[in-house]
Amino acid sequence: MNEVGIFGGIFDPIHFGHLQVAEAAGKVLELSNLIFVPSGLPPHKKPPIASCQDRLNMLEMAIEKSPYFSISKIEIERKEYSYTKDTVEKLKAIYKETEFYFVIGSDTISELSEWKEIDRLFREIRFVAVTRQGFPIKDANSNIQIITSPTLAISSSEIRRRVKEGGSIKYLVPERVEEYIYENGLYK
């Protein structure tokens, strides 16, 4: 059976912390593919600042040299709120004979109780949380496999703040993503 990871997020912008989480999950779980799924309209968070196309472009630049990373536009193309349950349902219809792992950072564990039909999701796919610096795992849910991996303490909101204030984002995002942000006047 094919084993595929799903890594959802706003990715506004994608940064090295995201890439480290994806790489750790891919290596530990020996995934054949890890699919990044950028959110369209996230129901539990503020709307993204960068457009869907800009976030998609940055994602493509960030993963272009990773042979087992790919991107799905399922949520970006959806006109209504993006619920994980709908995304998983569509991906399962596309990828037959596949076991899915939904990859999250440890910072997301506390939010799972708010997800639509989370109990159903726990039955349908396996959840994997990669430890994230600054977000210790206190009450591990038995439905979640924990992967301990060193990751950088980087956040998209910190990157956006730095850009807005004229600070440097060098070494926080891939070089092509940094150039894209400045060339397109994002987060000013």
Backbone bond lengths (Angstrom), bond angles and torsions (degrees), N, CA, C in turn:
res aa  C-N    CA-C-N  psi(-1)  N-CA   C-N-CA  omega(-1)  CA-C   N-CA-C  phi
1 M - - - 1.463 - - 1.524 109.11 -
2 N 1.309 115.08 138.49 1.452 122.74 178.02 1.533 109.54 -71.45
3 E 1.315 118.51 137.93 1.465 122.00 178.02 1.518 108.63 -116.89
4 V 1.340 115.27 120.00 1.453 122.02 -173.39 1.524 109.84 -128.22
5 G 1.325 115.98 137.80 1.452 121.42 175.68 1.515 111.06 -96.80
6 I 1.318 115.75 146.17 1.464 122.77 173.85 1.522 106.03 -117.69
7 F 1.325 116.77 125.10 1.456 120.84 -179.85 1.525 107.53 -124.45
8 G 1.321 115.57 99.18 1.455 120.85 -179.45 1.512 111.65 -92.36
9 G 1.303 115.60 154.23 1.461 120.19 177.26 1.510 110.98 172.65
10 I 1.309 115.22 171.21 1.464 120.04 178.73 1.534 109.45 -79.95
11 F 1.323 117.26 -35.65 1.467 122.46 178.58 1.532 110.63 51.30
12 D 1.325 114.95 58.93 1.473 122.14 -174.04 1.519 111.47 -123.28
13 P 1.347 118.75 66.23 1.465 130.30 5.89 1.533 111.84 -100.15
14 I 1.325 115.27 170.89 1.468 122.26 169.89 1.522 106.82 -64.75
15 H 1.331 117.24 143.13 1.470 120.14 178.84 1.518 109.94 -141.95
16 F 1.329 115.86 176.65 1.461 120.54 -176.37 1.527 112.58 -63.37
17 G 1.320 118.39 -27.63 1.467 120.60 175.99 1.523 110.94 -62.63
18 H 1.336 116.76 -44.71 1.472 120.79 176.48 1.522 110.48 -59.61
19 L 1.323 115.56 -45.59 1.463 120.23 -176.85 1.528 111.31 -65.93
20 Q 1.318 116.96 -35.14 1.471 119.90 177.29 1.524 111.15 -66.77
21 V 1.323 117.58 -41.80 1.462 121.50 177.63 1.529 109.46 -60.44
22 A 1.333 116.52 -47.26 1.471 121.08 -179.62 1.529 111.26 -62.37
23 E 1.309 116.68 -43.86 1.465 120.82 -179.17 1.533 110.81 -64.77
24 A 1.328 116.92 -43.58 1.469 120.41 179.85 1.528 110.64 -61.41
25 A 1.321 116.81 -46.42 1.461 120.38 179.75 1.525 110.75 -62.84
26 G 1.312 116.41 -44.50 1.458 120.51 -179.32 1.510 113.10 -60.70
27 K 1.321 116.62 -42.41 1.467 120.78 -178.48 1.529 111.78 -72.34
28 V 1.322 117.34 -49.36 1.468 120.78 -177.41 1.523 111.67 -63.24
29 L 1.319 117.08 -41.88 1.465 121.26 -176.75 1.531 112.65 -87.56
30 E 1.326 116.04 -6.50 1.469 122.01 -177.95 1.531 111.01 53.71
31 L 1.323 115.08 50.89 1.466 121.54 -178.52 1.525 110.85 -73.89
32 S 1.317 116.02 145.42 1.461 120.34 175.30 1.529 110.58 -81.03
33 N 1.334 116.24 -22.83 1.462 121.58 -178.46 1.520 108.20 -158.47
34 L 1.314 116.16 144.70 1.455 121.51 172.08 1.518 106.20 -125.78
35 I 1.332 115.15 120.01 1.462 121.46 -175.36 1.532 109.72 -100.49
36 F 1.316 116.20 119.43 1.461 121.14 172.45 1.524 107.14 -81.26
37 V 1.341 116.17 131.29 1.464 121.10 -179.54 1.533 107.86 -123.60
38 P 1.344 116.80 93.81 1.463 118.13 178.13 1.525 111.45 -69.92
39 S 1.323 115.54 136.77 1.471 122.02 -179.02 1.516 111.26 -68.00
40 G 1.314 114.47 146.01 1.451 120.61 171.05 1.517 108.33 -89.94
41 L 1.327 115.94 -80.72 1.463 122.59 175.82 1.522 107.90 -113.68
42 P 1.325 118.52 95.75 1.466 120.16 -178.96 1.526 111.25 -71.82
43 P 1.331 118.54 128.97 1.460 120.84 -176.37 1.530 114.63 -74.46
44 H 1.326 118.83 -22.27 1.462 120.79 -173.90 1.527 113.84 -109.34
45 K 1.320 116.65 3.02 1.465 119.68 -177.77 1.513 109.73 -135.43
46 K 1.335 115.03 167.41 1.461 119.67 175.85 1.525 109.06 -64.93
47 P 1.329 117.05 151.07 1.471 119.40 177.87 1.531 110.24 -60.67
48 P 1.313 117.05 150.90 1.462 120.41 178.74 1.525 111.40 -61.51
49 I 1.328 115.76 153.88 1.463 120.71 177.54 1.530 109.47 -84.06
50 A 1.314 116.79 -48.86 1.463 120.54 177.94 1.526 109.30 -75.11
51 S 1.306 115.96 151.60 1.469 120.23 179.32 1.521 110.30 -66.81
52 C 1.316 115.39 163.21 1.465 120.48 176.40 1.523 110.26 -57.05
53 Q 1.329 116.77 -42.98 1.463 120.31 -178.37 1.526 111.27 -65.14
54 D 1.337 117.50 -42.03 1.470 119.90 178.37 1.531 111.02 -63.11
55 R 1.327 117.31 -43.24 1.464 119.73 -179.88 1.528 110.74 -66.13
56 L 1.311 116.20 -38.39 1.455 121.08 176.97 1.531 110.73 -64.12
57 N 1.334 116.93 -44.97 1.467 120.95 178.18 1.530 111.01 -59.22
58 M 1.334 116.90 -44.46 1.471 120.10 -179.40 1.525 110.89 -65.18
59 L 1.324 116.82 -40.04 1.467 120.94 177.43 1.531 110.52 -60.63
60 E 1.316 116.10 -46.18 1.468 120.17 179.85 1.520 111.07 -59.04
61 M 1.334 117.13 -42.46 1.461 121.16 178.55 1.528 111.11 -64.39
62 A 1.325 116.04 -40.58 1.461 120.95 -175.03 1.528 112.85 -68.83
63 I 1.321 117.48 -31.23 1.472 119.12 -174.42 1.522 113.72 -108.38
64 E 1.320 117.63 4.61 1.467 120.76 -172.53 1.529 114.16 -56.99
65 K 1.309 119.14 -25.96 1.470 120.66 -178.47 1.525 112.77 -102.11
66 S 1.307 117.30 8.39 1.463 121.53 179.78 1.520 108.70 -101.47
67 P 1.326 117.70 110.12 1.466 120.51 -173.25 1.525 115.64 -65.68
68 Y 1.323 118.42 -24.50 1.463 117.80 -177.97 1.530 113.25 -109.13
69 F 1.322 117.62 10.97 1.462 121.47 172.59 1.523 109.00 -96.62
70 S 1.339 115.87 142.47 1.459 121.16 174.11 1.526 108.23 -144.54
71 I 1.321 116.24 177.14 1.463 121.82 -177.87 1.521 108.98 -129.66
72 S 1.319 116.17 140.22 1.465 121.78 171.17 1.522 108.11 -114.69
73 K 1.322 115.92 136.68 1.463 122.16 178.80 1.524 112.12 -95.03
74 I 1.325 117.58 10.44 1.473 121.97 -174.92 1.525 112.41 -49.46
75 E 1.318 117.22 -49.57 1.466 119.09 -176.30 1.523 112.13 -77.02
76 I 1.313 117.46 -35.54 1.463 120.32 178.56 1.523 110.84 -63.69
77 E 1.321 116.50 -36.31 1.465 120.44 -178.90 1.527 113.22 -79.09
78 R 1.330 117.35 -14.91 1.460 121.37 178.97 1.530 108.81 -74.85
79 K 1.294 117.23 134.65 1.473 121.47 -177.40 1.530 112.82 -86.29
80 E 1.335 116.44 -19.25 1.461 119.92 179.64 1.536 109.48 -104.29
81 Y 1.330 116.37 -174.61 1.462 120.27 179.61 1.519 111.36 -54.24
82 S 1.303 115.33 146.18 1.469 121.93 179.98 1.524 109.54 -96.25
83 Y 1.314 115.91 106.64 1.454 120.52 176.53 1.522 109.09 -104.08
84 T 1.317 115.94 135.88 1.460 121.52 -178.36 1.522 111.48 -56.53
85 K 1.320 117.44 -37.75 1.467 120.58 -178.75 1.528 111.36 -58.47
86 D 1.340 117.00 -39.19 1.467 121.05 178.79 1.523 111.30 -70.36
87 T 1.317 115.70 -40.11 1.466 120.86 179.63 1.517 110.66 -63.89
88 V 1.319 116.54 -46.06 1.468 120.82 179.85 1.522 110.07 -61.99
89 E 1.318 116.52 -42.94 1.468 120.87 179.04 1.535 110.86 -57.77
90 K 1.327 116.89 -45.64 1.472 120.62 -179.40 1.522 111.51 -68.16
91 L 1.312 117.68 -41.54 1.466 120.27 -179.87 1.529 110.97 -65.57
92 K 1.334 116.58 -37.16 1.468 119.67 177.61 1.526 111.26 -65.62
93 A 1.315 117.00 -31.56 1.469 120.07 177.43 1.530 111.38 -72.22
94 I 1.325 116.55 -31.16 1.468 121.32 179.92 1.527 111.16 -79.78
95 Y 1.325 116.32 -46.87 1.462 122.39 -175.73 1.528 109.67 -102.09
96 K 1.305 116.02 88.79 1.469 121.16 178.43 1.529 108.92 -72.47
97 E 1.314 116.07 158.08 1.471 121.30 177.37 1.527 112.00 52.89
98 T 1.330 115.96 43.84 1.458 121.67 -177.93 1.519 110.14 -128.30
99 E 1.321 115.47 136.02 1.462 120.08 171.13 1.520 106.82 -98.04
100 F 1.334 115.57 125.03 1.458 120.75 -177.25 1.525 112.05 -100.38
101 Y 1.323 114.38 143.35 1.457 123.44 172.65 1.519 106.07 -120.49
102 F 1.324 116.71 123.39 1.460 119.57 176.99 1.522 107.25 -93.18
103 V 1.321 116.65 114.75 1.454 123.30 -174.06 1.522 110.05 -93.15
104 I 1.327 115.26 129.27 1.465 121.33 177.07 1.520 108.54 -134.24
105 G 1.319 115.96 160.10 1.454 120.90 170.01 1.518 108.07 -84.01
106 S 1.319 117.04 156.42 1.466 120.03 -178.35 1.533 112.17 -59.89
107 D 1.337 117.66 -21.49 1.460 121.09 178.10 1.528 112.54 -67.90
108 T 1.318 117.81 -18.29 1.464 121.87 -176.99 1.531 113.04 -88.82
109 I 1.328 118.04 -16.72 1.466 120.93 -176.69 1.525 111.76 -53.77
110 S 1.320 117.46 -43.17 1.470 120.66 -176.98 1.529 112.37 -67.30
111 E 1.335 118.23 -17.72 1.460 121.66 -178.91 1.533 113.37 -91.02
112 L 1.317 117.51 -13.86 1.466 120.70 -172.97 1.521 113.93 -58.84
113 S 1.323 117.68 -32.39 1.469 119.93 -178.87 1.533 111.83 -63.19
114 E 1.330 117.94 -19.43 1.456 122.52 179.81 1.532 112.68 -88.21
115 W 1.325 117.15 -10.65 1.466 120.82 -176.19 1.522 110.69 -71.18
116 K 1.299 115.86 142.29 1.458 122.27 179.66 1.534 109.82 -65.54
117 E 1.327 115.36 125.74 1.470 123.54 177.81 1.532 113.07 55.23
118 I 1.323 116.43 43.32 1.467 120.41 -177.58 1.527 111.74 -61.83
119 D 1.340 118.11 -35.78 1.472 119.48 179.71 1.528 111.03 -63.12
120 R 1.313 116.04 -39.63 1.471 120.32 176.44 1.529 110.12 -63.77
121 L 1.324 116.67 -43.12 1.465 120.61 179.19 1.525 111.40 -60.88
122 F 1.332 116.94 -40.96 1.468 120.28 178.33 1.537 111.09 -60.82
123 R 1.318 117.01 -31.51 1.466 120.29 178.30 1.527 112.55 -77.73
124 E 1.324 116.93 -30.86 1.463 121.42 -173.03 1.523 115.07 -89.23
125 I 1.323 117.84 -32.57 1.462 121.07 -178.32 1.516 109.96 -138.54
126 R 1.307 115.60 166.45 1.460 120.61 179.20 1.523 109.21 -97.23
127 F 1.308 116.24 133.61 1.456 121.64 177.16 1.521 109.58 -98.04
128 V 1.321 114.96 139.21 1.460 121.98 179.73 1.522 107.67 -131.78
129 A 1.317 116.37 125.83 1.466 120.80 176.91 1.521 109.11 -110.19
130 V 1.310 115.81 127.68 1.465 121.79 176.25 1.521 106.91 -98.47
131 T 1.324 115.93 128.66 1.459 119.60 -178.12 1.518 110.16 -58.13
132 R 1.313 114.73 140.43 1.460 121.76 179.18 1.505 108.10 -125.25
133 Q 1.314 116.42 130.81 1.462 121.33 -177.91 1.531 109.67 -55.55
134 G 1.326 115.95 131.89 1.459 121.18 -179.90 1.517 113.78 90.43
135 F 1.336 117.02 -3.53 1.466 121.21 179.93 1.523 109.54 -130.27
136 P 1.332 116.50 76.21 1.462 118.79 -179.34 1.522 111.12 -65.87
137 I 1.319 115.06 150.90 1.461 120.59 179.27 1.522 107.57 -91.36
138 K 1.340 116.19 113.67 1.457 120.86 -176.51 1.521 111.20 -94.10
139 D 1.301 116.03 -60.45 1.463 121.29 -177.53 1.516 108.83 -113.18
140 A 1.302 116.16 85.85 1.468 120.08 -178.51 1.522 109.78 -68.79
141 N 1.291 115.63 126.42 1.459 123.08 176.35 1.529 107.05 -75.70
142 S 1.307 117.38 135.76 1.470 120.55 -178.13 1.527 112.16 -65.39
143 N 1.338 116.93 -13.99 1.463 121.22 177.87 1.531 112.70 -84.04
144 I 1.327 116.76 -0.53 1.463 120.60 -174.59 1.519 110.33 -120.16
145 Q 1.312 115.95 124.10 1.467 121.69 174.22 1.529 107.34 -82.42
146 I 1.316 116.97 134.31 1.460 121.54 -178.62 1.528 109.40 -103.12
147 I 1.322 115.66 132.34 1.460 121.86 174.17 1.523 106.85 -116.22
148 T 1.306 115.98 121.56 1.455 120.63 178.12 1.517 108.03 -92.29
149 S 1.316 115.21 122.39 1.460 120.50 -178.53 1.518 108.75 -151.02
150 P 1.318 117.26 141.19 1.463 118.07 176.14 1.529 109.74 -68.88
151 T 1.306 116.30 129.54 1.460 120.61 176.74 1.517 108.85 -133.64
152 L 1.304 115.54 158.32 1.451 121.16 178.38 1.524 110.02 -79.83
153 A 1.322 115.71 144.45 1.464 120.45 176.43 1.527 108.40 -84.59
154 I 1.327 114.91 81.22 1.462 121.89 -178.74 1.519 107.50 -124.95
155 S 1.323 116.17 142.87 1.465 119.19 173.89 1.525 108.89 -133.00
156 S 1.307 114.94 150.15 1.465 120.02 177.93 1.522 110.60 -62.71
157 S 1.341 117.09 -37.29 1.471 119.67 -179.65 1.530 110.78 -64.46
158 E 1.332 117.32 -36.97 1.467 120.89 176.81 1.525 110.53 -65.00
159 I 1.320 117.12 -41.01 1.466 121.22 178.76 1.528 109.72 -63.41
160 R 1.328 116.78 -46.26 1.473 120.15 179.02 1.530 110.81 -60.74
161 R 1.336 116.76 -41.22 1.471 120.78 179.04 1.518 110.37 -61.89
162 R 1.328 116.55 -45.26 1.469 120.13 -179.46 1.530 111.36 -61.16
163 V 1.316 116.63 -43.08 1.466 119.90 179.98 1.523 109.52 -62.97
164 K 1.323 116.31 -45.80 1.467 121.16 -179.06 1.530 111.56 -59.38
165 E 1.341 115.80 -37.12 1.469 120.51 -178.14 1.533 113.30 -90.32
166 G 1.337 116.52 3.18 1.459 119.66 179.03 1.517 114.19 80.84
167 G 1.322 117.25 15.01 1.467 121.23 178.96 1.522 112.04 -82.57
168 S 1.304 115.51 174.54 1.462 121.55 -178.73 1.533 111.74 -87.89
169 I 1.321 115.01 142.87 1.467 120.83 172.48 1.530 110.43 -119.58
170 K 1.301 115.74 11.67 1.462 121.51 178.39 1.524 108.38 -58.32
171 Y 1.313 116.51 137.56 1.463 125.28 -179.64 1.536 114.14 71.26
172 L 1.330 117.48 7.27 1.467 121.32 173.90 1.526 110.97 -104.12
173 V 1.327 114.86 -28.12 1.464 122.24 178.84 1.525 108.16 -131.12
174 P 1.335 117.76 157.52 1.464 118.71 174.84 1.532 110.90 -56.75
175 E 1.307 116.18 149.02 1.467 121.39 -175.03 1.531 112.73 -55.15
176 R 1.323 117.42 -43.41 1.477 119.94 -179.90 1.525 111.20 -65.45
177 V 1.333 117.14 -33.25 1.473 120.67 177.61 1.526 109.38 -68.48
178 E 1.322 116.40 -42.74 1.473 120.81 177.34 1.532 109.98 -57.56
179 E 1.317 116.50 -48.57 1.470 120.98 179.45 1.527 110.88 -60.27
180 Y 1.321 116.55 -42.71 1.462 121.39 -179.21 1.528 110.63 -61.70
181 I 1.314 116.91 -43.38 1.470 121.17 179.89 1.518 110.32 -59.23
182 Y 1.335 116.84 -47.88 1.461 120.13 -178.48 1.531 112.41 -70.49
183 E 1.325 117.16 -41.64 1.467 121.19 -179.51 1.522 112.64 -63.56
184 N 1.327 116.44 -30.91 1.468 120.78 -177.39 1.524 113.68 -102.57
185 G 1.320 116.71 5.73 1.463 120.91 175.90 1.519 114.18 62.68
186 L 1.345 116.44 31.27 1.459 119.82 -179.84 1.525 111.56 -74.09
187 Y 1.307 115.72 146.23 1.470 125.70 171.95 1.538 113.93 67.78
188 K 1.302 118.44 17.46 1.473 121.29 178.57 1.512 110.93 -76.13
